[in-house]
Amino acid sequence: MKKFKVLSVFLVLLLAGTNVYSQDYYYKKYNELLKRTEYFDSNDNMISYKEWNPVTQRYEIHNVKNQNTSENYPRKVRTYDKPKELIDFNFLTNALAIKQQRYNQEIQLRDNNEQRLEYIRNILNSRFTEVENVKCCNKHLTALNQIIFAYNSNEKIRFQLRNTYAVNNRINTWLGYIKQLDRIILEQKKEKEEKKEKRSNFFNRWHSYKTYPKTIPNGWHRVAVVSNDFFADRDRKVYVENNKITKYVKDNWRYREITETESIVNGRASIELRDTDNIYVYFIDSVIDPQSTASAPKLESDSGRVLFWTNANDGETKLYIEGKSIHTSAVISDDEPECSYKKFNYENLIGTYNFRAETTSRYSGKVIRTWEGKITIEEGCKTFKLEK
């Protein structure tokens, strides 16, 4: 009977082991930490494990089941994202591309601005070749040349060329001067055409006379003066001695030194003034009346000088005396300048004259300010401020 019980227990254990090992497992591995053998199915789920029981001195096999159900507890399969890269190469590539694009745009902008400035410089140069006496723009053309020449080596200038707002302001300034030059060119062309017409009329009249005086009496005479690029109809005076010109006066008081002279023939003579090419003098009054003479001119000591100035620094101020341009401009200064600026002095006989002054904007080329009044010229030199 006792042997039968032992045999029964052995059969039960054998069937239990057979049942466990008959389960469908895919692989097994030993867990060093828990000291047991674990069994897994094909989905990597642990279905059972076997461990040694030191109390009963035997191996025990345990099925892994869900606490809420009788079904086997499925092992959670862990899924991991793709490891993140330490450097986002896409972001880095895009950032570098944007930076390169901005750099290329800056270079293109700088080159475009340089070309625009060069274009303005070429326009100014072309205008200068057409203008005889330009005082408004030489310094600005020089500054423009310096900027174009130096921008490659000077960081500040390169920045200015990349600064479109600053370049536009500068270009607008120069465009204003170009308009001034255009106005000056138009005035000079008009003046040349008028002089050309007067010169042509004078020669037509001169050649219409049938006889000319062989000699000219001593004394002062009103004459017409002609040179290659100049003509003045009887607003000059000369003094004649022994049928030769010995003195030459402009504006009835400005004496010019004569370096060479020749005898008068048929009412005409050639003379050379200091720093001037030969000019031809025509005694047209003597052709009409061979014995005619003129009154003596004033003395240079009867003259005075005036210097016009203003503190308005927004354009060039041109001056007109008795309706005629005096081909000089007002000095721009915050403080009263010295009369030593003879370049800007206007000199005339002592007296009172009507004057007009007008300021032309360096930005638009339009007249933005005018003055009119009287100016009294006295002995020596005086300054006259054009109030803004």
C-alpha positions as CSV (number, residue, x, y, z in Angstrom):
1,M,0.0,0.0,0.0
2,K,2.9,2.3,0.9
3,K,4.6,1.5,-2.4
4,F,1.5,2.3,-4.3
5,K,1.2,5.9,-2.8
6,V,4.9,6.6,-3.6
7,L,4.3,5.5,-7.1
8,S,1.2,7.6,-7.4
9,V,3.0,10.8,-6.3
10,F,5.8,10.1,-8.8
11,L,3.3,9.7,-11.6
12,V,1.6,12.9,-10.7
13,L,4.9,14.8,-10.7
14,L,5.9,13.2,-14.0
15,L,2.6,14.2,-15.6
16,A,2.9,17.8,-14.3
17,G,6.4,18.1,-15.6
18,T,5.4,16.6,-18.9
19,N,2.5,19.1,-19.0
20,V,4.8,22.1,-18.4
21,Y,7.4,20.9,-20.8
22,S,4.8,20.1,-23.3
23,Q,3.8,23.8,-23.5
24,D,4.8,25.5,-26.7
25,Y,7.9,27.5,-25.8
26,Y,10.3,29.1,-28.4
27,Y,13.4,29.4,-26.4
28,K,14.7,29.6,-22.8
29,K,17.4,31.4,-20.9
30,Y,18.9,31.4,-17.4
31,N,18.3,34.5,-15.3
32,E,21.4,35.0,-13.2
33,L,19.8,37.7,-11.1
34,L,16.7,35.6,-10.1
35,K,18.5,32.3,-10.3
36,R,15.9,30.6,-12.5
37,T,15.3,29.4,-16.0
38,E,12.8,31.4,-18.1
39,Y,10.8,30.1,-21.0
40,F,9.6,32.4,-23.9
41,D,7.3,32.1,-26.8
42,S,8.0,33.2,-30.4
43,N,6.8,36.7,-29.5
44,D,9.4,37.1,-26.8
45,N,6.7,36.7,-24.1
46,M,7.7,34.8,-20.9
47,I,5.3,32.0,-20.4
48,S,6.8,30.2,-17.5
49,Y,10.0,29.8,-15.4
50,K,11.6,27.0,-13.4
51,E,13.4,27.6,-10.1
52,W,14.9,25.5,-7.3
53,N,13.0,25.3,-4.0
54,P,15.5,24.7,-1.2
55,V,12.7,23.8,1.2
56,T,11.2,21.0,-0.8
57,Q,14.6,20.3,-2.4
58,R,13.1,20.2,-5.8
59,Y,12.5,22.3,-9.0
60,E,9.2,24.1,-9.3
61,I,7.8,25.3,-12.5
62,H,5.4,28.3,-12.6
63,N,3.2,29.5,-15.3
64,V,3.0,33.3,-15.8
65,K,-0.6,34.4,-15.7
66,N,-2.5,37.7,-15.7
67,Q,-3.9,38.6,-12.3
68,N,-7.3,39.6,-13.7
69,T,-7.8,36.7,-16.0
70,S,-6.8,33.1,-16.3
71,E,-5.0,33.9,-19.6
72,N,-1.3,33.9,-19.8
73,Y,0.1,37.4,-19.0
74,P,1.7,38.6,-22.2
75,R,5.1,40.1,-21.9
76,K,5.2,43.7,-23.0
77,V,7.3,44.1,-26.0
78,R,9.4,47.2,-25.7
79,T,9.8,49.3,-28.9
80,Y,12.4,52.0,-29.1
81,D,12.6,55.1,-31.4
82,K,15.5,55.6,-33.6
83,P,18.4,57.0,-31.5
84,K,18.5,60.8,-31.9
85,E,21.5,62.2,-33.5
86,L,23.6,64.6,-31.5
87,I,23.8,67.0,-34.5
88,D,20.8,67.8,-36.6
89,F,22.5,67.8,-40.0
90,N,19.3,68.9,-41.8
91,F,19.0,72.0,-39.6
92,L,22.7,72.7,-39.8
93,T,22.6,72.5,-43.6
94,N,19.6,74.8,-43.9
95,A,21.1,77.3,-41.5
96,L,24.4,77.4,-43.5
97,A,22.4,77.7,-46.8
98,I,20.5,80.7,-45.4
99,K,23.7,82.3,-44.1
100,Q,25.3,81.8,-47.5
101,Q,22.2,83.3,-49.2
102,R,22.4,86.4,-47.0
103,Y,26.1,86.8,-47.7
104,N,25.5,86.5,-51.5
105,Q,22.7,89.1,-51.2
106,E,25.0,91.5,-49.3
107,I,27.7,91.0,-52.0
108,Q,25.2,91.6,-54.7
109,L,23.8,94.6,-53.0
110,R,27.3,96.1,-52.5
111,D,28.1,95.5,-56.1
112,N,24.8,97.0,-57.3
113,N,25.4,100.1,-55.1
114,E,28.9,100.4,-56.4
115,Q,27.6,100.2,-60.0
116,R,25.0,102.9,-59.2
117,L,27.6,105.2,-57.7
118,E,29.9,104.5,-60.7
119,Y,27.0,105.4,-63.0
120,I,26.5,108.7,-61.2
121,R,30.2,109.4,-61.3
122,N,30.2,108.9,-65.1
123,I,27.3,111.2,-65.5
124,L,29.1,113.9,-63.4
125,N,32.2,113.4,-65.5
126,S,30.3,113.8,-68.7
127,R,28.7,117.0,-67.4
128,F,32.0,118.5,-66.3
129,T,33.3,118.2,-69.8
130,E,30.5,120.4,-71.0
131,V,30.8,123.1,-68.3
132,E,33.5,125.7,-68.4
133,N,33.4,127.1,-64.9
134,V,32.0,124.7,-62.3
135,K,32.5,125.4,-58.6
136,C,29.6,123.4,-57.1
137,C,30.6,119.8,-57.6
138,N,34.3,119.2,-57.9
139,K,34.7,118.2,-54.2
140,H,31.7,115.8,-54.4
141,L,33.1,114.1,-57.5
142,T,36.5,113.7,-55.6
143,A,34.7,112.2,-52.6
144,L,32.8,109.8,-54.9
145,N,36.0,108.6,-56.6
146,Q,37.6,108.0,-53.2
147,I,34.7,105.9,-52.0
148,I,34.7,103.7,-55.1
149,F,38.5,103.3,-55.0
150,A,38.7,102.5,-51.3
151,Y,35.6,100.3,-50.6
152,N,37.5,97.0,-51.1
153,S,40.0,97.7,-48.3
154,N,37.9,99.8,-45.9
155,E,35.3,98.0,-43.7
156,K,33.4,101.2,-43.0
157,I,33.0,102.0,-46.6
158,R,32.0,98.5,-47.4
159,F,29.3,98.8,-44.8
160,Q,28.2,102.1,-46.4
161,L,27.9,100.4,-49.7
162,R,25.8,97.6,-48.1
163,N,23.6,100.3,-46.5
164,T,21.1,101.0,-49.3
165,Y,19.5,103.8,-47.4
166,A,22.8,105.7,-47.0
167,V,23.7,105.1,-50.6
168,N,20.3,106.4,-51.8
169,N,20.7,109.5,-49.8
170,R,24.2,110.1,-51.3
171,I,22.9,109.4,-54.8
172,N,20.0,111.8,-54.3
173,T,22.5,114.4,-53.3
174,W,24.6,113.9,-56.4
175,L,21.5,113.8,-58.6
176,G,20.7,117.3,-57.2
177,Y,24.2,118.4,-58.3
178,I,23.7,116.9,-61.7
179,K,20.5,119.0,-62.0
180,Q,22.5,122.0,-61.1
181,L,25.1,121.2,-63.7
182,D,22.3,120.7,-66.3
183,R,21.0,124.1,-65.4
184,I,24.5,125.7,-65.7
185,I,25.1,123.9,-69.0
186,L,21.8,125.2,-70.3
187,E,22.6,128.8,-69.2
188,Q,26.0,128.6,-70.8
189,K,24.7,127.2,-74.0
190,K,22.2,130.0,-74.2
191,E,24.9,132.6,-73.4
192,K,27.2,131.1,-76.1
193,E,24.4,131.2,-78.7
194,E,23.7,134.8,-77.8
195,K,27.3,135.7,-78.1
196,K,27.7,133.8,-81.3
197,E,24.8,135.7,-82.8
198,K,26.1,139.0,-81.6
199,R,29.6,138.2,-83.0
200,S,28.1,137.2,-86.3
201,N,26.0,140.4,-86.4
202,F,29.1,142.5,-85.5
203,F,31.3,141.0,-88.3
204,N,28.4,141.5,-90.8
205,R,28.3,145.1,-89.8
206,W,32.1,145.5,-89.8
207,H,32.5,144.1,-93.3
208,S,29.6,146.3,-94.6
209,Y,31.8,149.4,-94.1
210,K,33.5,150.6,-97.3
211,T,36.4,152.5,-95.7
212,Y,38.4,152.2,-92.5
213,P,40.6,154.7,-90.8
214,K,44.3,154.4,-91.5
215,T,45.4,155.8,-88.1
216,I,43.6,156.3,-84.8
217,P,44.1,159.6,-82.8
218,N,45.7,159.6,-79.4
219,G,43.4,159.2,-76.4
220,W,40.8,156.8,-75.0
221,H,38.5,154.9,-77.3
222,R,35.6,152.5,-77.0
223,V,36.3,149.3,-78.8
224,A,35.0,145.8,-79.6
225,V,37.2,142.9,-78.6
226,V,37.2,139.4,-80.3
227,S,39.2,136.3,-79.6
228,N,38.8,132.6,-80.4
229,D,36.2,132.0,-77.8
230,F,35.3,135.5,-76.6
231,F,33.4,138.6,-77.9
232,A,32.7,141.9,-76.3
233,D,30.9,144.7,-78.2
234,R,32.3,148.1,-77.3
235,D,32.3,147.6,-73.5
236,R,36.2,147.8,-73.4
237,K,38.4,150.9,-73.5
238,V,41.9,151.3,-74.8
239,Y,44.4,154.2,-74.8
240,V,46.2,154.9,-78.1
241,E,49.6,156.5,-78.4
242,N,51.3,156.9,-81.8
243,N,48.7,154.6,-83.5
244,K,49.5,151.8,-80.9
245,I,47.4,150.5,-78.0
246,T,49.2,151.2,-74.7
247,K,46.4,150.7,-72.1
248,Y,43.5,148.3,-71.8
249,V,40.6,148.6,-69.4
250,K,37.6,146.4,-68.7
251,D,34.4,147.5,-67.1
252,N,35.6,151.1,-67.2
253,W,38.0,150.6,-64.3
254,R,39.8,147.1,-64.4
255,Y,43.2,147.7,-66.0
256,R,45.0,144.8,-67.7
257,E,48.7,144.6,-68.5
258,I,49.6,144.6,-72.2
259,T,52.6,142.4,-73.0
260,E,52.6,142.8,-76.8
261,T,51.1,145.3,-79.2
262,E,51.2,146.2,-82.9
263,S,50.3,149.2,-85.0
264,I,46.6,149.8,-85.9
265,V,45.8,149.0,-89.5
266,N,42.4,149.7,-91.1
267,G,40.8,150.3,-87.7
268,R,42.1,147.0,-86.2
269,A,45.0,145.8,-84.1
270,S,46.2,142.7,-82.3
271,I,47.4,142.8,-78.6
272,E,48.4,140.2,-76.0
273,L,47.4,140.5,-72.4
274,R,49.2,138.8,-69.5
275,D,47.9,135.2,-69.1
276,T,45.7,135.6,-72.2
277,D,46.0,134.6,-75.8
278,N,46.0,137.3,-78.6
279,I,42.9,139.3,-78.9
280,Y,41.8,141.6,-81.8
281,V,40.6,145.1,-81.1
282,Y,38.2,146.8,-83.5
283,F,37.8,150.6,-83.5
284,I,34.2,150.6,-84.7
285,D,33.4,154.1,-83.4
286,S,36.4,155.5,-85.3
287,V,35.1,153.8,-88.5
288,I,31.9,155.9,-88.1
289,D,33.7,159.1,-87.0
290,P,37.6,159.0,-87.4
291,Q,38.1,161.8,-84.9
292,S,35.9,160.3,-82.1
293,T,37.3,159.6,-78.6
294,A,35.9,158.4,-75.3
295,S,35.9,159.6,-71.7
296,A,38.7,158.3,-69.4
297,P,37.9,155.3,-67.2
298,K,37.7,155.3,-63.5
299,L,40.8,154.6,-61.4
300,E,41.2,151.2,-59.7
301,S,41.5,153.1,-56.4
302,D,37.8,154.0,-56.9
303,S,36.8,150.4,-56.5
304,G,35.9,148.1,-53.5
305,R,35.1,144.5,-52.8
306,V,32.3,142.6,-51.1
307,L,32.1,139.0,-49.9
308,F,28.6,137.4,-49.7
309,W,28.2,134.6,-47.2
310,T,25.4,132.5,-45.6
311,N,25.1,129.8,-42.9
312,A,22.6,127.9,-45.0
313,N,24.3,124.6,-46.0
314,D,21.7,123.0,-48.2
315,G,22.9,124.1,-51.6
316,E,24.9,126.5,-53.8
317,T,24.0,130.2,-53.7
318,K,24.5,132.1,-57.0
319,L,24.8,135.9,-57.2
320,Y,23.6,138.4,-59.7
321,I,24.5,142.1,-59.8
322,E,22.3,144.4,-61.8
323,G,20.8,141.3,-63.4
324,K,24.1,139.7,-64.5
325,S,25.7,136.7,-63.0
326,I,29.0,137.5,-61.4
327,H,30.2,133.9,-61.7
328,T,30.9,133.4,-58.0
329,S,28.9,132.0,-55.2
330,A,28.3,132.9,-51.6
331,V,30.7,131.4,-48.9
332,I,29.0,128.9,-46.6
333,S,30.2,129.4,-43.0
334,D,28.8,129.3,-39.5
335,D,30.8,132.4,-38.6
336,E,31.6,135.5,-40.5
337,P,34.5,134.7,-42.9
338,E,37.5,136.9,-43.6
339,C,37.6,139.0,-46.7
340,S,40.9,137.2,-47.5
341,Y,38.7,134.8,-49.6
342,K,39.5,136.8,-52.7
343,K,38.2,133.9,-54.8
344,F,34.7,134.7,-53.6
345,N,35.1,138.5,-53.6
346,Y,33.0,140.6,-55.9
347,E,34.9,143.7,-57.0
348,N,33.4,146.8,-58.6
349,L,33.4,150.6,-58.5
350,I,32.3,152.3,-55.3
351,G,28.6,152.7,-55.4
352,T,25.2,151.1,-54.7
353,Y,24.0,148.2,-56.8
354,N,21.0,145.9,-57.1
355,F,21.7,142.3,-56.2
356,R,19.9,139.0,-56.3
357,A,20.9,135.7,-54.8
358,E,19.3,132.3,-55.1
359,T,20.1,129.0,-53.5
360,T,19.7,125.8,-55.5
361,S,19.0,122.6,-53.5
362,R,21.8,120.0,-53.8
363,Y,19.1,117.4,-53.6
364,S,16.4,118.5,-56.1
365,G,18.3,121.0,-58.2
366,K,15.5,123.5,-57.7
367,V,15.7,127.1,-56.3
368,I,14.7,126.9,-52.7
369,R,15.6,130.4,-51.4
370,T,16.1,133.9,-52.9
371,W,17.3,137.3,-51.7
372,E,16.9,140.6,-53.4
373,G,18.1,144.1,-52.3
374,K,20.8,146.7,-52.6
375,I,24.5,146.4,-51.8
376,T,26.8,149.3,-51.3
377,I,30.4,148.8,-52.3
378,E,32.9,150.9,-50.4
379,E,36.7,151.3,-50.4
380,G,38.4,148.2,-49.2
381,C,36.4,145.0,-48.5
382,K,33.2,144.2,-46.6
383,T,31.2,141.1,-45.9
384,F,27.5,140.8,-46.5
385,K,25.4,138.0,-44.8
386,L,22.5,136.5,-46.6
387,E,20.1,135.7,-43.7
388,K,18.6,132.3,-43.9
